Amino acid sequence: MATVSATGSTPVPAARWRARRPGRGALALGVLAAWVVAWWPLRGRDTLSLPTSDLTPAHDRLNELRDWVDAHRADNAFFTGFVEGVRVTVDSLATFLQELLSQPAYGRPVPVIGWLGVVALLAAVAFRLAGLRVAVLAAAGFTSFGLLGLWTESMDTLALTLTAVLICVVIGVPLGVLLGLSPRVARVVNPVLDLTQTLPTFAYLAPLALLFLIGPATGVIATVIYAIAPVVRITSLGVAGANAAALESGRSLGATGWQLLRTVRLPAARRMIAVGINQTTMCALSMVTIAALIAAPGLGSTVLQSLRIHDTGGAFTAGLAIVIMAVVLDRITTGAIRRAERRTRPPRLAVIGVAVGAVVAVYLSYTFYWAALFPGDGSIGTALADGVNAATDWVRVNLVDITGAIKNAVTYGLINPLEALLAQSPWWLVCVAVLALTAILAGPRQLPIVAVCLGLVIATGLWEAAMTTLAATLIATALVLAVGVAFGVWLGRSDRADRALRPILDAAQVMPAFVYLVPCLALFDPSRFTGIIAAVVFAAPVTIKLIAAGIREVPPTIVEAATASGATAGQIIAKVQLPLAGRAVALAANQGLNYVLSMVVVGGLVGSGALGYLVVAGLVQNKVFGKGLAAGIAIVLLGLMLDRIAQATAARAARAPNQRRPIPSPSSTTQGDV
C-alpha cells in the first residue's frame, strides 16, 4: 500500500510516515530528565543520611557478632578446628618463608638466606627459566631493594606473595583440571570465580579479619581468595582445549582417562598453566600490598604509613620497590612461557655453573654478616624520598593554579552535581530511577537482582555513603571509557603508537593499586578528585588494550570499502571501526568498571571518604567495626549491581538488529556518508 504526497505526484510508502518508537538511549535520557526535574523540589528529603559517628541497630548487631566470635573463639569447635587449623597452617608456611628470607630465625640475628643468597638464587632461577637478560634484570632489581633501604620490607612482601601463589597453584591447578574435564563442575564453580573477581578487594578484609584475626596469615588468605581465579580459569581452558585428534588417537589405542590426562591434556595445557600462574602472581602481589590494612607486613605497610602522614617521598620509594618486584616477577614468568613455546633451553654447562655460583652465594649469606645483611644505610632511598618530597612541594607551590583548576573543574562540573543527584535525592526516587534505567538498558530480567541489591544497601544503613561512592564510580568509569576509546583507537590504527605505548601499558598493568595513589596525592592533595583520578589511571591500561585489540580485529576490507566511498578518518572510526568493535568496547567498559570500583574504594585513603573510609575505619577502630563491615557489604552490592547492569546492557547491544550495517558501495554513497 502507498500514499500520495501533498502535490499528488510521487507515491510514498506508508511506512515512511509511521512514527518511530524511541530508542533505548532516548528513553534513558527521558528518565534522567524526569529524575532531575523531580530532584529539584525533593532534594534533601528522605536521604537516609547517617552521621559518621552514629551506628544503626544493624551495625550494633554486627558488633555483637564480633564480640560473640571473640568470646567463643577458644571453645567453639568450628573456630578451634577449621578456622584455627587453616590459620595456623597458612601462618606456619608464611612464617617459614619469612624466616628463610627476611626475619631472624632459629636463634640467629639474621634470616637463613641473606641478601646475597636471595639475589643469586633469583638470578639462577631467572637464567634457567627466561634467559640471561632477565637474570641480569632480576639481580639488578632485587639489589635495588637494599639500595633503597627496603630490603626487609621487600622480602616480607616476597615471602607473603610466594606463600599465596604456592597455595593458589596447589589448589588451583587441580581444580582447573577438574573444571576442564567436567562441564558440570564448571557450571557450579565458575559463578564462584566470577564473584571473587567481581568483588572489590576491600570486601574480603573485614570478614576475614573477624574470622582469622589480623596478621600475615589473614593477608595471605585474602590474597588467595582474590588471586586464585586466574590460574583455575586459564588451566581449565588449556585442559579443555586439548587437540581432539590426539585425544581420539589415544582412545583408539586403549588409553585410559588418566593416561590421556597425563600424556595429552597436561602437556598441551602447559603453556596455559604457566600463563595462569603469571596472572595469579600479579594478582597476589597487588593484594598482598593492600592486605597491609589488616597488619600484613611488607612494602604495603610502608606505603600505608607514608600515606597516613602525607610523606609522598616515602610512599614513592616503597611504591617504586613494589613496581620493580612486579616487573621482575612478571618478566621471569613471561620469559618462561616464551621459552616453553620455543622449546629452547640454555646450555647445560652454563646452567650448572650458575647453579654452583648460587649455592656458594647462599652459603656465604648463611655464614657471614656482610653477605647476610645488606651493606649501607639506605641513603639512596632516603635521598630519593627527599627529592620526591622537594619536587612535590615545588609542584604544590608552582603548579597549584593548574592542578587546582583541573580539580575544581571536575569537582564542580561533574562530581558535585552527580553526587547531589544521587545522595540528595529521596531514596525511593533513586530506586525508581535506577530500576527504570535498568529495565530500559539491561532488560526486565535484571530488575529482581537490582531491586534486591538496592534493598540490601538500604538495610546496611549506609545509603548516603553508598550513593557518594556510586557517584565517584560512575564518573571515574566514564572518564576511563573516554580515555580508553581515545587511546585505544589510536593504538588500534597506528602500529608506531602501539609499539611505543604497549610496554608502558604492560608495565602499568602489573603495578599494584597502592602505587597509583602516590603521584595523584602529590599532584592534587587528599580529595574526592584524587581518588577518582587514581582510579582512572589504574583502570585505563586494560581498557585501552581491549579497545585497541577490538579495533585491530575489524576486517581491513571493510575499512578499505569505507575509504573508497569517500569517508573521512573520523567517519571511519565513528561509523565503522567502533561499531564493529562493539563487543571489545563493551568488555572494556565492564572491566574498567570493576577496576574503578575497587580503586575508588582504595581512594578512601586519600580523601575520597564514603564507603572506602568506613571500611578502613572499621578495620582499625573496634567501635565502628560493624559499620565498616556493613560498608564492605554495601561495596559488594554496588559491584554486583553495576556488573549485572553493564553485562546485560552490553549483551543487548550486541544482539540489537542492524548493529553492523554493510558499508554502502561508492556508487550509492555521497562523500561523508557511511
N, C-alpha and C positions, 0 to 999 in steps of 0.2 A: 504494500500500500504506500502511496506517495501523496504529498500535499503540494499545492501550487503556491508559489511565492506571491507576495502582495502585488507585484507587477504583472502576474499572470503569465510569466514566461517560462521559467525553468522549474521542473518538478524537483522537489527536495524530499528525501526520505523522511518519514515522520519521526524516526528515531532521533534525528538531529535536534528535534525540538523538545524532546523529553528532558525534564530536569534531572541532572545527575545527582546521585546520592553523595553527600560529603564524605571525603576520605577520612581515614583514622587520624591523620595529622590535623585536619580541620576540626574534628570533634574534640581532640585533645586540647587544642588551643581554646575552643569554646569552654571546656571545663575549667581551664586555668583562668580564663577571663571571668567566668562566673565566681570562681573562688576569690579572686582579687576584689571583685565588687562586693561580695558578702563579707570579706575580711574588714573592709573599711569601717562599717558601723559596729562590727562584733569584736574587733581586736581587743585583746586583754581579758576577755571573758572565758571562763571555763578552760584555762590553760593548764590546769593541774600542776602549777608551779610548786616547788619544794625547796626551801632554803637549804644551803649546803650543809648546815649543822643539824638539820632535822632528820628524823627517821620515821618511817611508816611502820605500821604493825607487821607488814611483810618483812621489812628489814630486821625488826626485833626478833621475828621468828627465825630468820637466818642466823642471827647472832646466837640465839638459843640453840640452834643446831650445832654451831661451832662449839659452844660450851658443852653440849651433850657428847660430842665426839671427843673433846679433850677429857671429859670425865670418864668415859668408857674405853679410852684407848688402851688401857692396860688390862682390862678384864673381859672385853668382848672378843669372841672367837674370830670374827671377821677381821678385826684390827690386829690382834695378836698373831693370827695365822697368815691370811693372804696379804694384807696391807704391809705388815711389818716384814714378812718374808720377801716381798718384792722390793721394798725399800732397802733392806739390808743387803740383798743380792746386788742391786744396782750400785749402792754406796760402796760395797766392797770392791767391785770392779773399777769404779771411778777412783777410789782411794788408791788402789794398786797402781793405776796408770799415773796418778798424781805423784805418788812416791817414786815411781820409776823415772819421771821426767821433771817434776817441778818442786816437790816438797821434801824436807828432810825425812829420812826413813831408816828404820832398823837401828836406831841409836846414833846414826850419822848426822852431822850438821848439814849435809848436802844430799841431793837425790842420788838414786842408784846410778843413773846415767847423767853426766854433766853436759854442759853446753857443747863441748867439742864432740862428744859421742853422738848427741842428737843430730847435730849438723852433718856429721859424717854418715850416720845411718840413713838420714833422709836423702842425702845426695846419692848414696849407693842404691837405694830403692828407686829413686828417680832415674838414675842411669840405666838400671835394668828394665824399667817399665817404659820409659819415654825418651831416653837418649841423652847425649852429652849436654846439649843446650839446656834442657830442662833441669838436669842435675846441677849445672852451674847456677841457674836461676834459683833453684831450691836452696842451695848452700848460701848464696848471697842474701836471699830473702830472710832466711831464719837467722843469719848473722845480724841482720839489721835490727832484730828484736832486742838483742843485747846492746847494740849501739844506741838505741832509743831509750834504754834503761827500763825495758818492759819484758825482760826475759822470763821471769817467774810468772807474770800475768799471762804471757803468751803461751807458756807451756801448760798452765791451768786450762786455758781455752782449748788447746790442742788435746789435752787428756779427756776433757768432757766431750769434745766433738768425736774423738775416736771411740769413746765408750758408747755414745749414741749410735754412731754408724755401725759399730760391731753388732749391737743389739738389733738394729734395723735389718742388717744383712742376714743374721741368723734366723730372724723371724720372717722377714720379707721375701727372701728368695724362695724358700719352700712354699710360702703362701702364694707367691706369684706363679710358681709352677703348678700348684693345685688349681688356681684360677684359670690358667691356660689350658689345663686338661679337662676341667669340669665347668661348662657354661652355667649349670645350676648353682654351683658355689659362687661363681662370679656374679650372678644376679643378686645374691644375698650380700656379698662383701663390697661390691662396687659402690652402693649407696653410702656405706660407712666411710669408704675412702673419699667419696665426694664431700661428705660432711667435714672430714678432717681438713681437707684442702680449702673448703669454703670458709670455715670459721676463722675469724681473726685470731692471731696468735695470743692476744691478751686473754681470750676466753678460756684458755687452758689453765692459766696460772692460779687463780683464786681457788677453784675446786681441788686442784692438785695439792696446793699448799695446805688446804684443810685436811686432806687425807694423809699426805706423806710428810707434812711439816716442811719448813723452808730449808734449803741447803742444796748441795751438789746433786744428791740423788733425785730430788724433785725436779731440778733443772734438766737432768738427763731424761727423766720420764716424759716431761713436757716436750722435749726435743724429739724423742722417739715418736710420740703421737703425731707431731707435726710433720716429721721428715720421712716417715715410713711409706707413705703413699706412692712416691715416685718409683722406688725400687720394686714394689709389689706390682704396680700397673705395667711398668716397662718390661719386667720379667715375664709377666703373663702374655704380653703382646709377642715377645720373642718366642716363647714356647708354643703359643697357638699358631704362629706364622711359620712353623717348620715346613720345609718343602714336601708337598703332597706326594710327589713321585718317589722321593726317598722313603717316606713312611710306607707307601704301598709296596715298594720293593722289599722293605724289611718284613712286612706282614706276610708277603708271599714266601719268604724264606723261613717262616715259622717263629719270628722273633716275638717275645712277649712284650707286654706294655712297658715293663721296667727296662727291658733291653732297648726298646725304641727310645725311651726317655734318655737313657744313658748314652747311646751311640748316635742318635739322630737329633732329638729335640734340644738337649742341652748344648751340644756343640754348635748347633745352628743359632741358639739364643745367646751365645757367649758375648757377642758384641752388645746386644740389648741389655744384658745383665750389667755389663760394665757401664753403659750409659745410665742405667738406673742408679748404680752406686754413685756415679758422679753427681747426679741431681740430688740424691739423698744427702751426700756430703755437703753440698752447698746449702741446702735447707737446714741441715743440722748446725752448721757454723752460724747461720743467721739466727736461729732460735736460741742457741747457747748464749749468745750475747744478750738477747732480750731477757733470758732467764736470770740475768743479774738482779732483776726486780724481786726475785724470791731467793736472794742470797747465793746464787751460783757464782763461784769465783771466776776471775779471769779478766780479760780486756773489757768485757761489757760492764763490769763493775767499775772500772776506771772511767769509762765514758759516762756512766750514770752519775758518779760522784762529781765529775767535772761539770756536767750539765747543771747539777744542783747548785753549784757555787758560781756558775757562769764563767768557768775557766775554759774559754774556747780553745786556747793552745793545748791544754792537757787533753781535752776531748779530741782535738785534731790528731795529736800524736798517737793516742790509743786507737782512734779510728783508722789511721794510716796502717798501724800494725795489723788490724783486722783485715783491711783490704789486701795487704801483702800476703797474709796467710791464705785468704780466699783465692787469690790468683795462683799461688804456688800449688795448693791442693787441686785446683781446677786444671792447671797445666799438667800435673802428674797424671791425673785420671784420664783427661782427654788424650794425652800423649800415649797412654797405654791402649786406649781404644784404637787410635790410628795405627799403632804398631801391630796390634792384633789383626786389623784389616789387611795390612800389607804382609803380615806373616813374616816379619823380619825380627831378628834378634841381634844384639851386639855380640862382638867376638867373645868366645868363651874365656879366652885368656884375659881380656880386659875386665870381664865381669868378676873373675876370680881375684884379679889384682885390686879392684875397687872394694870387693868384699873383705879382703885381708886388711886393707887400709882402714875400713870401717871398724873391724874388730879391734885393731890396735888403738884406734881413737877412743872406742868405748872403754878399753882397759885403762887408758891414760886418764879419761874423765872419771873413772871409778877410783883411781888411785891418788891423783894429785889435785890439789886445790886449784891450781892455775887452769886446769882443764875442766874442773867441775863448776867453778863459779866464774861467770863471765867477767873478764877484766874490765876495768874502767868504772866510772860512776854514772854513766848515762848522761854525760854532759851534752852529747849531741842532741838527745831528746829534749833536754832542758832548754838548750839554745833554740831548737826548733819551736818548742812551745812558746818561748818568749817572743820569738819572731812572729809567730801567728797572732799572739795577743797584741803585739805592737801594730801589725797590719790591720787587725780587727778594730783597734782603737782609731787608726787612721781612717778606715772606711766609715766608721760611725761619725767621725768629725767632718770629713770632707765630702762624703757621698750621702750624707743624711738627707739632703734635699731630693736626690734622685730616688734613693730607696724608700724614703718617706712618701714621695709622690706615688710610687708604684703601689706601696702598701695601702695608702689611703684610697687610691682609685679603685682597687679591687675590694677593699673593705666596704667603702661607702657605695660602690656601684653594684657589687654582687653579694658580698657576704651579708651585710646588714639587711638588705631588702628580702633575700630569701629566708634568712633566719627569722626575720619578723613575720613573714608569711607563715612559716611552719610553727614557730614557737609561740607566737602571739595569737594565732587563730584558735578558736574553741576546738577542743579535742575532737568533738563529733564532726565538725566541719572538715578537719583534716582527714578523718577516716572516710567520710563520704567522698571527698575529692580523690583520695588515693584509690579507693575501690572503683570509682568511676573511670579513672585513668587506667587502672589495671584491666577492667573489662574492655576498654577501647583498644589498648595497645597489646596486651598479653592474652586476652580472651577470657571468657567467663569461667573456664576451668581453673584458673589460678585464684579466683575470688575466695574460696574457702581457706587456702593457705595464707593469703594476705590478711584476711579478716582475723584468723587465729593469731597471727604474728602481732597485729595491731592490738588485739585484746590483751595479749600477754605483756606487751610493752606497757600498756596502761596498768596492768597488775603489778609490774615491778615498782610502781610509784615514781618512775623517773621519766615521765612523758616529756617534760620540757627539755631536760638534758638530752634525751634521745632525739628530739627534733632539732636541737642545735647541732648534734653530731651528724644527723641526716643532711642538714643544710651544707655543712662543710664537705661531706662525702659527695653530694651531687655537684657542687661547684668544682671540686678537685677532679671528678670524673669527666666533667665537661671540658675542663682545661686539658686534661690528659688526652682526650679524644681529639681535640683540636691540634695539639702538638703532634700526636701520633699520625693524624692524616697529613699534616703539612710535611713532616719529615719522612713519613712512610712513602708517600707519593714520590718525593724527591729521590729517595734511595731506590725505589722500585723502578724509576725511569732512568736513573743515571748510574752506570757501573762505576764511574770515578767516585761519585759521592758514597756509594756503597763500600768501596774499598777503603775510603778514608774514615768513615764513621763506624763501620762494622766492629773494628777492635774496641772502640770506645764503648759501644753498646754492649759488647760481650763482657767487658770489664765491669760495666755498671750493673749488669745482671747478677754478678757474683758478690756484690757488696751487700752486707747486712743492712737492715733498716736503720739501725742506730747511726750509721755513718752519715746518712743524708741529713740528719738533724744539725750537724756541726756547721757546715757552711751557711745553711739557711739561718741558723741562730746568729751567726756572725754578721750577716748582712741586715737582718730585719729585727733582731731582738725578740724576746718572748712575746708572742701574739697569736691570735687565731690564724692570721695570714701566714705566719711562719710554718705552722703545722700543715696548712694546705699546700704551700709551695714544696715542702719536703715530700708530701705525698705525691705531688705531680712529678717531681724529679725521680722519685722511687719507682713509679709505675710507668713512666714514659718509655724506657728502653724496650720492654716486652711488647708494648702497644705498637711502637714504631716498627719493630721487626716483623710482627704479624701482618701489619698492613702492607709493608714492603713486599713480603712474600706473596700476599694476595695480588698485588699489582703485577708482579713478575709472572704470575700464572695466567694472566689474561692472554689469550691466543694472539700472537703477533699479526695474524691475517686480519683479525677484526680491527686492530688498531690501524693497519695499513689501509683497510677499506674506508675507515673514517677519515684518514688523512687524504685519501684520493677524492673523497666527497667534498673537500674544502674546509673541513672542521679545523678550528684553531686548537692550540695545545690545551688551553683551558677547557674548551668544549669536550675534547677527547677525555680529559681527566674526569670532568664532572658528569658526562653523559655516557661514557663507555667504560673506562677503567674502574672507577669507584663502584658503579652499579654491578659490574661483573665480578668485582672483588667483594661483594656484599657479605658473603659468609666469613671471609677473613676479617672484615671490619667489625662484624657482629661479635666474632670471637675476641677480637682485640678489645672491644668495649667491655665485654664480660670479664676478661682477665684484668683489664685496667681497673674495673670496679672493685674486684676482690683485693687487688694490691692497695688501692686507695683506702678502702675501709680499714684494713689492718694498719696502714701507716697514719691515717688521720687519728686513730686512737693513740698510737705511739706519740703523736704530736701533742698529746696531753702533757707530756714532759716539758714542752717549750711554750706553754701558754694557751693551748687550744681549749683547755677546760673540758666541760661537759662530761661525757661518759669516760673518756680516757683518764681524766684527772681523778674521777671517783674510783676507778679500778686501782690506780696507783695508791690512792689514799687508803683504800680498803686493805691493801697488802701490808701497809706499814702502821696502821692505826687500828687497834683492836675494837675500838668503839664503833667504827664505821665499816667493820668487816662485812656485815650483812649488806650494807649499801653498796660496797664495792662488788660483792658477789652478784647482787641484782644488776649492777651496771654491766658486768660481764655477760649476764644472760640477755640484757637488752641489746648488747652489741651482736650477739649471736642471732637474735631475732631479726634485727635490721639486715644483717648479712644474708640470712636465709630469704627474707622477703625480697630484697633487691636482686639477689641472684635468680630467683624464680621469675620475677618480672622481666629481667634482662634476657634470660634464656628463652622464655616464651615469646617475647616480642621479636627477638631475632629469628626464631623458628617461623613465626607467622610472616615476617617479611620475606623469608626465603621461599615460602610457599605462595606468595602473592602472585596473581596472574600478570602476565606481560611484564614481569620484572626485568627480564632480559630480552629486550626488543632487538630484532635484527637490524643491522646497520643498513640504511637505505642505499641504493646504488647511486652513483654520481648523477645519472640521468634524471632521477626523480627527486633530487635534493638540491635546494639552494644553498649557497655558501653560508656557513654558520649554523645549519640545522643538522642534527644528528639524531 
